[in-house]
Amino acid sequence: MNRTVIVTGASNGIGKAVAKAFATNYYNVVIADLDSENGNLLQDELLSEGRQAQFIYCDVSDPKSIHKLVKETINRYQRIDVLINNAGISEFIRPDEMSVEKWDQILNTNLRASFLLTREAAPYLKKNKKGSIVNIASTRALMSEKYTEAYAASKGGLLALTHSQAVSYSVDNITVNCISPGWIHTGDYDKLRDIDHKQHPSKRVGKPEDIARACLFLTDPENDFINGENLVIDGGMTRKMIYEH
Ligand SMILES: NC(=O)c1ccc[n+]([C@@H]2O[C@H](COP(=O)([O-])OP(=O)(O)OC[C@H]3O[C@@H](n4cnc5c(N)ncnc54)[C@H](O)[C@@H]3O)[C@@H](O)[C@H]2O)c1
């Protein structure tokens, strides 16, 4: 029976590329998102290519919706092997203008959701002996521009959540790792400027497929010696010193 992956935030951007990569690698792919229009389009595109895919509506900031997502996935495919906690929102707001409601919305979507979905799905991953989970964080867990408190805190939280989960779920043979993407362009790549590319030690801006390939690598059962790790994929930007001369 094919392995099954749930990818949250898979209707667009990075999650969409991750969903396509797993589908191409013969997974049953659950596209979990609140964007039904693009989620259904992706489902139909993958089905027309002979792949296995199912869009399931889910608002990851809502615990009931997470519970429903796991239930519907099991009804549809009877198993879960891999979970990619990718859905996220980013809003840059001055600290003095940040409402409690907005703070909670960003933290609940980016951080609490990964805790809840992992907790809900883990019993099923455990059944298949070699489960793996990837949390998508950000290099903003490690460094900042102005007015990114909620987003940075949510992504920093994901790094800590990841190593904690790796230790807790080791009894169930589930590995938990984290990817911290840098600048991954999800729009028109051709519209990027020279300076956008050249400032990166790798001489280019990232693409969603850069993250998708790393998700496949980290969740390959052969790679279960990689555990609790944070893989930074940013073309070298966080390794570059920025003192001005
Ligand atoms: N693109 C980048 O440069 C970059 C860099 C670092 C980290 N990231 C992280 O990667 C992940 C994907 O980013 P992206 O650039 O593809 O974003 P995106 O906005 O293109 O896609 C995010 C997807 O998540 C979905 N989503 C948002 N809130 C949701 C919710 N409550 N429930 C379910 N789905 C929800 C959206 O509908 C959308 O389909 C995010 O966690 C983001 O923080 C992105």
The ligand as a MOL file (V3000), in Angstrom:
LIG
                    3D

  0  0  0     0  0            999 V3000
M  V30 BEGIN CTAB
M  V30 COUNTS 44 48 0 0 0
M  V30 BEGIN ATOM
M  V30 1 N 8.5040 31.8110 1.0490 0
M  V30 2 C 9.4900 32.0820 1.8860 0
M  V30 3 O 10.4320 32.8430 1.5590 0
M  V30 4 C 9.5250 31.4670 3.2550 0
M  V30 5 C 10.6810 31.6630 4.0270 0
M  V30 6 C 10.7400 31.0860 5.2870 0
M  V30 7 C 9.6830 30.3280 5.7610 0
M  V30 8 N 8.5660 30.1660 4.9940 0 CHG=1
M  V30 9 C 7.4980 29.3600 5.5610 0
M  V30 10 O 7.1030 28.3740 4.6340 0
M  V30 11 C 5.7110 28.0830 4.7740 0
M  V30 12 C 5.0200 28.2620 3.4250 0
M  V30 13 O 5.2270 29.5950 3.0000 0
M  V30 14 P 4.8270 30.1130 1.5340 0
M  V30 15 O 5.7920 31.1780 1.1910 0
M  V30 16 O 4.6060 28.9840 0.6200 0 CHG=-1
M  V30 17 O 3.4350 30.8130 1.8800 0
M  V30 18 P 2.1100 30.9830 0.9900 0
M  V30 19 O 1.3900 32.1290 1.6090 0
M  V30 20 O 2.4470 31.0360 -0.4620 0
M  V30 21 O 1.3160 29.6470 1.2670 0
M  V30 22 C 0.8400 29.3700 2.5430 0
M  V30 23 C -0.3420 28.4260 2.4380 0
M  V30 24 O -0.8240 28.1990 3.7750 0
M  V30 25 C -2.2390 28.3140 3.7680 0
M  V30 26 N -2.7220 28.7030 5.0850 0
M  V30 27 C -2.5960 29.8910 5.7210 0
M  V30 28 N -3.2160 29.8570 6.9050 0
M  V30 29 C -3.7600 28.6210 7.0320 0
M  V30 30 C -4.5500 27.9770 8.0130 0
M  V30 31 N -4.9240 28.6290 9.1270 0
M  V30 32 N -4.9270 26.7060 7.8160 0
M  V30 33 C -4.5630 26.0430 6.6900 0
M  V30 34 N -3.8310 26.6020 5.7040 0
M  V30 35 C -3.4360 27.8770 5.8760 0
M  V30 36 C -2.5540 29.3620 2.7000 0
M  V30 37 O -3.8970 29.2520 2.2460 0
M  V30 38 C -1.5180 29.0080 1.6390 0
M  V30 39 O -2.0140 28.0360 0.7430 0
M  V30 40 C 5.1960 29.0330 5.8630 0
M  V30 41 O 5.2010 28.3700 7.0970 0
M  V30 42 C 6.2310 30.1470 5.8650 0
M  V30 43 O 6.3110 30.8010 7.1060 0
M  V30 44 C 8.4620 30.7230 3.7510 0
M  V30 END ATOM
M  V30 BEGIN BOND
M  V30 1 1 1 2
M  V30 2 2 2 3
M  V30 3 1 2 4
M  V30 4 1 4 5
M  V30 5 2 4 44
M  V30 6 2 5 6
M  V30 7 1 6 7
M  V30 8 2 7 8
M  V30 9 1 8 9
M  V30 10 1 8 44
M  V30 11 1 9 10
M  V30 12 1 9 42
M  V30 13 1 10 11
M  V30 14 1 11 12
M  V30 15 1 11 40
M  V30 16 1 12 13
M  V30 17 1 13 14
M  V30 18 2 14 15
M  V30 19 1 14 16
M  V30 20 1 14 17
M  V30 21 1 17 18
M  V30 22 2 18 19
M  V30 23 1 18 20
M  V30 24 1 18 21
M  V30 25 1 21 22
M  V30 26 1 22 23
M  V30 27 1 23 24
M  V30 28 1 23 38
M  V30 29 1 24 25
M  V30 30 1 25 26
M  V30 31 1 25 36
M  V30 32 1 26 27
M  V30 33 1 26 35
M  V30 34 2 27 28
M  V30 35 1 28 29
M  V30 36 1 29 30
M  V30 37 2 29 35
M  V30 38 1 30 31
M  V30 39 2 30 32
M  V30 40 1 32 33
M  V30 41 2 33 34
M  V30 42 1 34 35
M  V30 43 1 36 37
M  V30 44 1 36 38
M  V30 45 1 38 39
M  V30 46 1 40 41
M  V30 47 1 40 42
M  V30 48 1 42 43
M  V30 END BOND
M  V30 END CTAB
M  END
